[in-house]
Amino acid sequence: MEVTINGAAHEVPDGTTVAQAVQRLTEQTTGVAVAVNDEVVTRGTWATTPLADRDRIEILTAVQGG
């Protein structure tokens, strides 16, 4: 199935979860926020939230700086 992650098309297997999509994009485990189709997905449900064909996923990571 095809999903869009941060504006780029990605081919992922059926049944891919939000947690797996995050792992594709970043190795960070803290400071990460996710929205699927403009709805925030809480970290506690990433592993149990499956993606569907044509979902739009935004993965944001916190960046330190000044």
PyMOL Python script that loads the backbone (N, CA, C, O; Angstrom):
from pymol import cmd

cmd.read_pdbstr("""\
ATOM      1  N   MET A   1       0.844  -1.164   0.000  1.00  0.00           N
ATOM      2  CA  MET A   1       0.000   0.000   0.000  1.00  0.00           C
ATOM      3  C   MET A   1       0.894   1.232   0.000  1.00  0.00           C
ATOM      4  O   MET A   1       2.058   1.171   0.396  1.00  0.00           O
ATOM      5  N   GLU A   2       0.339   2.336  -0.445  1.00  0.00           N
ATOM      6  CA  GLU A   2       1.116   3.563  -0.508  1.00  0.00           C
ATOM      7  C   GLU A   2       0.595   4.571   0.511  1.00  0.00           C
ATOM      8  O   GLU A   2      -0.606   4.827   0.600  1.00  0.00           O
ATOM      9  N   VAL A   3       1.527   5.137   1.278  1.00  0.00           N
ATOM     10  CA  VAL A   3       1.204   6.191   2.232  1.00  0.00           C
ATOM     11  C   VAL A   3       2.131   7.373   1.960  1.00  0.00           C
ATOM     12  O   VAL A   3       3.155   7.232   1.292  1.00  0.00           O
ATOM     13  N   THR A   4       1.763   8.521   2.479  1.00  0.00           N
ATOM     14  CA  THR A   4       2.604   9.704   2.356  1.00  0.00           C
ATOM     15  C   THR A   4       3.136  10.051   3.733  1.00  0.00           C
ATOM     16  O   THR A   4       2.368  10.302   4.661  1.00  0.00           O
ATOM     17  N   ILE A   5       4.465  10.062   3.862  1.00  0.00           N
ATOM     18  CA  ILE A   5       5.103  10.403   5.131  1.00  0.00           C
ATOM     19  C   ILE A   5       5.877  11.694   4.931  1.00  0.00           C
ATOM     20  O   ILE A   5       6.826  11.751   4.148  1.00  0.00           O
ATOM     21  N   ASN A   6       5.464  12.722   5.645  1.00  0.00           N
ATOM     22  CA  ASN A   6       6.097  14.042   5.542  1.00  0.00           C
ATOM     23  C   ASN A   6       6.209  14.505   4.096  1.00  0.00           C
ATOM     24  O   ASN A   6       7.229  15.058   3.685  1.00  0.00           O
ATOM     25  N   GLY A   7       5.147  14.272   3.328  1.00  0.00           N
ATOM     26  CA  GLY A   7       5.075  14.763   1.959  1.00  0.00           C
ATOM     27  C   GLY A   7       5.686  13.866   0.906  1.00  0.00           C
ATOM     28  O   GLY A   7       5.598  14.177  -0.281  1.00  0.00           O
ATOM     29  N   ALA A   8       6.301  12.763   1.297  1.00  0.00           N
ATOM     30  CA  ALA A   8       6.928  11.850   0.333  1.00  0.00           C
ATOM     31  C   ALA A   8       6.185  10.514   0.315  1.00  0.00           C
ATOM     32  O   ALA A   8       5.802   9.987   1.360  1.00  0.00           O
ATOM     33  N   ALA A   9       5.991   9.979  -0.885  1.00  0.00           N
ATOM     34  CA  ALA A   9       5.303   8.697  -1.035  1.00  0.00           C
ATOM     35  C   ALA A   9       6.211   7.558  -0.568  1.00  0.00           C
ATOM     36  O   ALA A   9       7.407   7.540  -0.861  1.00  0.00           O
ATOM     37  N   HIS A  10       5.624   6.615   0.159  1.00  0.00           N
ATOM     38  CA  HIS A  10       6.336   5.432   0.639  1.00  0.00           C
ATOM     39  C   HIS A  10       5.450   4.218   0.390  1.00  0.00           C
ATOM     40  O   HIS A  10       4.243   4.255   0.632  1.00  0.00           O
ATOM     41  N   GLU A  11       6.049   3.166  -0.085  1.00  0.00           N
ATOM     42  CA  GLU A  11       5.364   1.888  -0.246  1.00  0.00           C
ATOM     43  C   GLU A  11       5.624   1.093   1.032  1.00  0.00           C
ATOM     44  O   GLU A  11       6.777   0.840   1.382  1.00  0.00           O
ATOM     45  N   VAL A  12       4.557   0.699   1.729  1.00  0.00           N
ATOM     46  CA  VAL A  12       4.696  -0.058   2.968  1.00  0.00           C
ATOM     47  C   VAL A  12       3.794  -1.284   2.905  1.00  0.00           C
ATOM     48  O   VAL A  12       2.783  -1.281   2.203  1.00  0.00           O
ATOM     49  N   PRO A  13       4.161  -2.330   3.639  1.00  0.00           N
ATOM     50  CA  PRO A  13       3.318  -3.532   3.645  1.00  0.00           C
ATOM     51  C   PRO A  13       1.974  -3.278   4.326  1.00  0.00           C
ATOM     52  O   PRO A  13       1.868  -2.435   5.216  1.00  0.00           O
ATOM     53  N   ASP A  14       0.960  -4.008   3.901  1.00  0.00           N
ATOM     54  CA  ASP A  14      -0.332  -3.953   4.589  1.00  0.00           C
ATOM     55  C   ASP A  14      -0.113  -4.274   6.058  1.00  0.00           C
ATOM     56  O   ASP A  14       0.708  -5.125   6.401  1.00  0.00           O
ATOM     57  N   GLY A  15      -0.844  -3.594   6.918  1.00  0.00           N
ATOM     58  CA  GLY A  15      -0.732  -3.841   8.349  1.00  0.00           C
ATOM     59  C   GLY A  15       0.353  -3.036   9.036  1.00  0.00           C
ATOM     60  O   GLY A  15       0.555  -3.179  10.241  1.00  0.00           O
ATOM     61  N   THR A  16       1.053  -2.193   8.294  1.00  0.00           N
ATOM     62  CA  THR A  16       2.081  -1.348   8.905  1.00  0.00           C
ATOM     63  C   THR A  16       1.443  -0.445   9.947  1.00  0.00           C
ATOM     64  O   THR A  16       0.375   0.123   9.717  1.00  0.00           O
ATOM     65  N   THR A  17       2.100  -0.313  11.090  1.00  0.00           N
ATOM     66  CA  THR A  17       1.581   0.519  12.176  1.00  0.00           C
ATOM     67  C   THR A  17       2.271   1.882  12.177  1.00  0.00           C
ATOM     68  O   THR A  17       3.278   2.091  11.500  1.00  0.00           O
ATOM     69  N   VAL A  18       1.714   2.784  12.941  1.00  0.00           N
ATOM     70  CA  VAL A  18       2.331   4.103  13.115  1.00  0.00           C
ATOM     71  C   VAL A  18       3.747   3.935  13.667  1.00  0.00           C
ATOM     72  O   VAL A  18       4.666   4.613  13.209  1.00  0.00           O
ATOM     73  N   ALA A  19       3.936   3.051  14.631  1.00  0.00           N
ATOM     74  CA  ALA A  19       5.263   2.827  15.217  1.00  0.00           C
ATOM     75  C   ALA A  19       6.269   2.416  14.145  1.00  0.00           C
ATOM     76  O   ALA A  19       7.403   2.894  14.151  1.00  0.00           O
ATOM     77  N   GLN A  20       5.871   1.543  13.233  1.00  0.00           N
ATOM     78  CA  GLN A  20       6.767   1.102  12.169  1.00  0.00           C
ATOM     79  C   GLN A  20       7.085   2.243  11.201  1.00  0.00           C
ATOM     80  O   GLN A  20       8.206   2.338  10.702  1.00  0.00           O
ATOM     81  N   ALA A  21       6.120   3.094  10.939  1.00  0.00           N
ATOM     82  CA  ALA A  21       6.354   4.247  10.063  1.00  0.00           C
ATOM     83  C   ALA A  21       7.347   5.206  10.705  1.00  0.00           C
ATOM     84  O   ALA A  21       8.217   5.752  10.026  1.00  0.00           O
ATOM     85  N   VAL A  22       7.219   5.408  12.002  1.00  0.00           N
ATOM     86  CA  VAL A  22       8.156   6.282  12.706  1.00  0.00           C
ATOM     87  C   VAL A  22       9.566   5.711  12.611  1.00  0.00           C
ATOM     88  O   VAL A  22      10.519   6.454  12.378  1.00  0.00           O
ATOM     89  N   GLN A  23       9.708   4.403  12.790  1.00  0.00           N
ATOM     90  CA  GLN A  23      11.014   3.761  12.711  1.00  0.00           C
ATOM     91  C   GLN A  23      11.642   3.903  11.328  1.00  0.00           C
ATOM     92  O   GLN A  23      12.867   3.950  11.210  1.00  0.00           O
ATOM     93  N   ARG A  24      10.826   3.972  10.286  1.00  0.00           N
ATOM     94  CA  ARG A  24      11.334   4.167   8.922  1.00  0.00           C
ATOM     95  C   ARG A  24      11.999   5.526   8.765  1.00  0.00           C
ATOM     96  O   ARG A  24      12.948   5.683   7.996  1.00  0.00           O
ATOM     97  N   LEU A  25      11.484   6.511   9.509  1.00  0.00           N
ATOM     98  CA  LEU A  25      11.920   7.886   9.314  1.00  0.00           C
ATOM     99  C   LEU A  25      13.002   8.330  10.294  1.00  0.00           C
ATOM    100  O   LEU A  25      13.899   9.085   9.921  1.00  0.00           O
ATOM    101  N   THR A  26      12.927   7.877  11.528  1.00  0.00           N
ATOM    102  CA  THR A  26      13.868   8.359  12.539  1.00  0.00           C
ATOM    103  C   THR A  26      14.165   7.270  13.555  1.00  0.00           C
ATOM    104  O   THR A  26      13.338   6.401  13.830  1.00  0.00           O
ATOM    105  N   GLU A  27      15.370   7.343  14.105  1.00  0.00           N
ATOM    106  CA  GLU A  27      15.736   6.419  15.181  1.00  0.00           C
ATOM    107  C   GLU A  27      15.465   7.028  16.546  1.00  0.00           C
ATOM    108  O   GLU A  27      15.643   6.365  17.567  1.00  0.00           O
ATOM    109  N   GLN A  28      15.033   8.295  16.573  1.00  0.00           N
ATOM    110  CA  GLN A  28      14.740   8.951  17.839  1.00  0.00           C
ATOM    111  C   GLN A  28      13.579   8.261  18.534  1.00  0.00           C
ATOM    112  O   GLN A  28      12.631   7.805  17.895  1.00  0.00           O
ATOM    113  N   THR A  29      13.674   8.193  19.848  1.00  0.00           N
ATOM    114  CA  THR A  29      12.592   7.575  20.619  1.00  0.00           C
ATOM    115  C   THR A  29      11.892   8.595  21.511  1.00  0.00           C
ATOM    116  O   THR A  29      10.855   8.293  22.102  1.00  0.00           O
ATOM    117  N   THR A  30      12.451   9.797  21.612  1.00  0.00           N
ATOM    118  CA  THR A  30      11.809  10.853  22.401  1.00  0.00           C
ATOM    119  C   THR A  30      11.698  12.100  21.536  1.00  0.00           C
ATOM    120  O   THR A  30      12.413  12.249  20.546  1.00  0.00           O
ATOM    121  N   GLY A  31      10.806  12.980  21.916  1.00  0.00           N
ATOM    122  CA  GLY A  31      10.655  14.226  21.182  1.00  0.00           C
ATOM    123  C   GLY A  31      10.041  14.057  19.811  1.00  0.00           C
ATOM    124  O   GLY A  31      10.327  14.832  18.899  1.00  0.00           O
ATOM    125  N   VAL A  32       9.188  13.037  19.655  1.00  0.00           N
ATOM    126  CA  VAL A  32       8.561  12.746  18.366  1.00  0.00           C
ATOM    127  C   VAL A  32       7.041  12.850  18.520  1.00  0.00           C
ATOM    128  O   VAL A  32       6.468  12.340  19.482  1.00  0.00           O
ATOM    129  N   ALA A  33       6.399  13.519  17.557  1.00  0.00           N
ATOM    130  CA  ALA A  33       4.940  13.623  17.534  1.00  0.00           C
ATOM    131  C   ALA A  33       4.453  13.144  16.167  1.00  0.00           C
ATOM    132  O   ALA A  33       5.131  13.331  15.157  1.00  0.00           O
ATOM    133  N   VAL A  34       3.278  12.528  16.148  1.00  0.00           N
ATOM    134  CA  VAL A  34       2.750  11.955  14.906  1.00  0.00           C
ATOM    135  C   VAL A  34       1.291  12.348  14.719  1.00  0.00           C
ATOM    136  O   VAL A  34       0.503  12.348  15.665  1.00  0.00           O
ATOM    137  N   ALA A  35       0.947  12.681  13.478  1.00  0.00           N
ATOM    138  CA  ALA A  35      -0.452  12.895  13.094  1.00  0.00           C
ATOM    139  C   ALA A  35      -0.729  12.057  11.857  1.00  0.00           C
ATOM    140  O   ALA A  35       0.095  11.990  10.944  1.00  0.00           O
ATOM    141  N   VAL A  36      -1.880  11.426  11.831  1.00  0.00           N
ATOM    142  CA  VAL A  36      -2.326  10.657  10.663  1.00  0.00           C
ATOM    143  C   VAL A  36      -3.600  11.324  10.170  1.00  0.00           C
ATOM    144  O   VAL A  36      -4.582  11.443  10.902  1.00  0.00           O
ATOM    145  N   ASN A  37      -3.565  11.755   8.918  1.00  0.00           N
ATOM    146  CA  ASN A  37      -4.708  12.455   8.328  1.00  0.00           C
ATOM    147  C   ASN A  37      -5.177  13.613   9.220  1.00  0.00           C
ATOM    148  O   ASN A  37      -6.371  13.792   9.462  1.00  0.00           O
ATOM    149  N   ASP A  38      -4.207  14.385   9.696  1.00  0.00           N
ATOM    150  CA  ASP A  38      -4.434  15.589  10.504  1.00  0.00           C
ATOM    151  C   ASP A  38      -4.957  15.316  11.911  1.00  0.00           C
ATOM    152  O   ASP A  38      -5.402  16.245  12.584  1.00  0.00           O
ATOM    153  N   GLU A  39      -4.916  14.082  12.366  1.00  0.00           N
ATOM    154  CA  GLU A  39      -5.330  13.734  13.729  1.00  0.00           C
ATOM    155  C   GLU A  39      -4.114  13.237  14.507  1.00  0.00           C
ATOM    156  O   GLU A  39      -3.433  12.307  14.074  1.00  0.00           O
ATOM    157  N   VAL A  40      -3.843  13.856  15.656  1.00  0.00           N
ATOM    158  CA  VAL A  40      -2.701  13.445  16.478  1.00  0.00           C
ATOM    159  C   VAL A  40      -2.921  12.025  16.981  1.00  0.00           C
ATOM    160  O   VAL A  40      -4.019  11.665  17.408  1.00  0.00           O
ATOM    161  N   VAL A  41      -1.850  11.217  16.924  1.00  0.00           N
ATOM    162  CA  VAL A  41      -1.889   9.850  17.433  1.00  0.00           C
ATOM    163  C   VAL A  41      -1.009   9.811  18.679  1.00  0.00           C
ATOM    164  O   VAL A  41       0.180  10.119  18.605  1.00  0.00           O
ATOM    165  N   THR A  42      -1.579   9.440  19.812  1.00  0.00           N
ATOM    166  CA  THR A  42      -0.806   9.410  21.046  1.00  0.00           C
ATOM    167  C   THR A  42       0.217   8.278  21.015  1.00  0.00           C
ATOM    168  O   THR A  42      -0.025   7.208  20.456  1.00  0.00           O
ATOM    169  N   ARG A  43       1.362   8.545  21.632  1.00  0.00           N
ATOM    170  CA  ARG A  43       2.463   7.574  21.620  1.00  0.00           C
ATOM    171  C   ARG A  43       2.018   6.193  22.111  1.00  0.00           C
ATOM    172  O   ARG A  43       2.468   5.176  21.585  1.00  0.00           O
ATOM    173  N   GLY A  44       1.161   6.153  23.089  1.00  0.00           N
ATOM    174  CA  GLY A  44       0.722   4.878  23.643  1.00  0.00           C
ATOM    175  C   GLY A  44      -0.048   4.006  22.663  1.00  0.00           C
ATOM    176  O   GLY A  44      -0.210   2.808  22.896  1.00  0.00           O
ATOM    177  N   THR A  45      -0.530   4.599  21.558  1.00  0.00           N
ATOM    178  CA  THR A  45      -1.295   3.808  20.580  1.00  0.00           C
ATOM    179  C   THR A  45      -0.552   3.596  19.265  1.00  0.00           C
ATOM    180  O   THR A  45      -1.106   3.000  18.341  1.00  0.00           O
ATOM    181  N   TRP A  46       0.686   4.068  19.160  1.00  0.00           N
ATOM    182  CA  TRP A  46       1.439   3.914  17.907  1.00  0.00           C
ATOM    183  C   TRP A  46       1.524   2.456  17.465  1.00  0.00           C
ATOM    184  O   TRP A  46       1.307   2.149  16.293  1.00  0.00           O
ATOM    185  N   ALA A  47       1.839   1.560  18.395  1.00  0.00           N
ATOM    186  CA  ALA A  47       2.057   0.158  18.037  1.00  0.00           C
ATOM    187  C   ALA A  47       0.779  -0.559  17.631  1.00  0.00           C
ATOM    188  O   ALA A  47       0.834  -1.604  16.983  1.00  0.00           O
ATOM    189  N   THR A  48      -0.366  -0.009  18.002  1.00  0.00           N
ATOM    190  CA  THR A  48      -1.633  -0.678  17.706  1.00  0.00           C
ATOM    191  C   THR A  48      -2.482   0.088  16.689  1.00  0.00           C
ATOM    192  O   THR A  48      -3.622  -0.288  16.419  1.00  0.00           O
ATOM    193  N   THR A  49      -1.923   1.160  16.128  1.00  0.00           N
ATOM    194  CA  THR A  49      -2.660   1.949  15.142  1.00  0.00           C
ATOM    195  C   THR A  49      -2.179   1.593  13.740  1.00  0.00           C
ATOM    196  O   THR A  49      -1.086   1.992  13.340  1.00  0.00           O
ATOM    197  N   PRO A  50      -2.990   0.842  12.989  1.00  0.00           N
ATOM    198  CA  PRO A  50      -2.575   0.466  11.634  1.00  0.00           C
ATOM    199  C   PRO A  50      -2.788   1.618  10.653  1.00  0.00           C
ATOM    200  O   PRO A  50      -3.685   2.444  10.823  1.00  0.00           O
ATOM    201  N   LEU A  51      -1.959   1.650   9.645  1.00  0.00           N
ATOM    202  CA  LEU A  51      -2.119   2.623   8.572  1.00  0.00           C
ATOM    203  C   LEU A  51      -2.963   2.022   7.465  1.00  0.00           C
ATOM    204  O   LEU A  51      -3.035   0.802   7.315  1.00  0.00           O
ATOM    205  N   ALA A  52      -3.598   2.882   6.697  1.00  0.00           N
ATOM    206  CA  ALA A  52      -4.411   2.450   5.558  1.00  0.00           C
ATOM    207  C   ALA A  52      -3.838   3.063   4.285  1.00  0.00           C
ATOM    208  O   ALA A  52      -3.117   4.059   4.329  1.00  0.00           O
ATOM    209  N   ASP A  53      -4.170   2.453   3.157  1.00  0.00           N
ATOM    210  CA  ASP A  53      -3.714   2.954   1.870  1.00  0.00           C
ATOM    211  C   ASP A  53      -4.075   4.430   1.729  1.00  0.00           C
ATOM    212  O   ASP A  53      -5.200   4.834   2.023  1.00  0.00           O
ATOM    213  N   ARG A  54      -3.123   5.220   1.284  1.00  0.00           N
ATOM    214  CA  ARG A  54      -3.263   6.659   1.027  1.00  0.00           C
ATOM    215  C   ARG A  54      -3.334   7.528   2.283  1.00  0.00           C
ATOM    216  O   ARG A  54      -3.669   8.710   2.199  1.00  0.00           O
ATOM    217  N   ASP A  55      -3.021   6.949   3.449  1.00  0.00           N
ATOM    218  CA  ASP A  55      -2.953   7.770   4.658  1.00  0.00           C
ATOM    219  C   ASP A  55      -1.847   8.811   4.508  1.00  0.00           C
ATOM    220  O   ASP A  55      -0.850   8.583   3.822  1.00  0.00           O
ATOM    221  N   ARG A  56      -2.040   9.962   5.163  1.00  0.00           N
ATOM    222  CA  ARG A  56      -1.035  11.027   5.206  1.00  0.00           C
ATOM    223  C   ARG A  56      -0.500  11.085   6.629  1.00  0.00           C
ATOM    224  O   ARG A  56      -1.242  11.370   7.569  1.00  0.00           O
ATOM    225  N   ILE A  57       0.783  10.817   6.783  1.00  0.00           N
ATOM    226  CA  ILE A  57       1.415  10.787   8.096  1.00  0.00           C
ATOM    227  C   ILE A  57       2.416  11.935   8.194  1.00  0.00           C
ATOM    228  O   ILE A  57       3.256  12.117   7.313  1.00  0.00           O
ATOM    229  N   GLU A  58       2.316  12.695   9.263  1.00  0.00           N
ATOM    230  CA  GLU A  58       3.296  13.740   9.559  1.00  0.00           C
ATOM    231  C   GLU A  58       4.022  13.328  10.813  1.00  0.00           C
ATOM    232  O   GLU A  58       3.406  13.102  11.854  1.00  0.00           O
ATOM    233  N   ILE A  59       5.349  13.229  10.714  1.00  0.00           N
ATOM    234  CA  ILE A  59       6.182  12.875  11.849  1.00  0.00           C
ATOM    235  C   ILE A  59       7.080  14.050  12.138  1.00  0.00           C
ATOM    236  O   ILE A  59       7.883  14.459  11.300  1.00  0.00           O
ATOM    237  N   LEU A  60       6.938  14.593  13.339  1.00  0.00           N
ATOM    238  CA  LEU A  60       7.696  15.772  13.729  1.00  0.00           C
ATOM    239  C   LEU A  60       8.641  15.403  14.861  1.00  0.00           C
ATOM    240  O   LEU A  60       8.263  14.698  15.797  1.00  0.00           O
ATOM    241  N   THR A  61       9.880  15.889  14.766  1.00  0.00           N
ATOM    242  CA  THR A  61      10.841  15.659  15.821  1.00  0.00           C
ATOM    243  C   THR A  61      11.280  16.988  16.413  1.00  0.00           C
ATOM    244  O   THR A  61      11.477  17.964  15.689  1.00  0.00           O
ATOM    245  N   ALA A  62      11.433  17.021  17.729  1.00  0.00           N
ATOM    246  CA  ALA A  62      11.887  18.228  18.408  1.00  0.00           C
ATOM    247  C   ALA A  62      13.373  18.430  18.119  1.00  0.00           C
ATOM    248  O   ALA A  62      14.151  17.477  18.070  1.00  0.00           O
ATOM    249  N   VAL A  63      13.746  19.700  17.928  1.00  0.00           N
ATOM    250  CA  VAL A  63      15.130  20.036  17.637  1.00  0.00           C
ATOM    251  C   VAL A  63      15.579  21.077  18.647  1.00  0.00           C
ATOM    252  O   VAL A  63      14.886  22.065  18.889  1.00  0.00           O
ATOM    253  N   GLN A  64      16.754  20.845  19.240  1.00  0.00           N
ATOM    254  CA  GLN A  64      17.297  21.812  20.191  1.00  0.00           C
ATOM    255  C   GLN A  64      18.055  22.881  19.423  1.00  0.00           C
ATOM    256  O   GLN A  64      18.599  22.631  18.347  1.00  0.00           O
ATOM    257  N   GLY A  65      18.079  24.034  19.977  1.00  0.00           N
ATOM    258  CA  GLY A  65      18.831  25.116  19.355  1.00  0.00           C
ATOM    259  C   GLY A  65      18.486  26.428  20.008  1.00  0.00           C
ATOM    260  O   GLY A  65      17.696  26.502  20.948  1.00  0.00           O
ATOM    261  N   GLY A  66      19.094  27.441  19.487  1.00  0.00           N
ATOM    262  CA  GLY A  66      18.819  28.713  20.106  1.00  0.00           C
ATOM    263  C   GLY A  66      18.846  29.846  19.129  1.00  0.00           C
ATOM    264  O   GLY A  66      18.629  30.996  19.511  1.00  0.00           O
TER     265      GLY A  66
END
""", "prot")
cmd.dss("prot")
cmd.show_as("cartoon", "prot")
cmd.util.cbc("prot")
cmd.orient("prot")
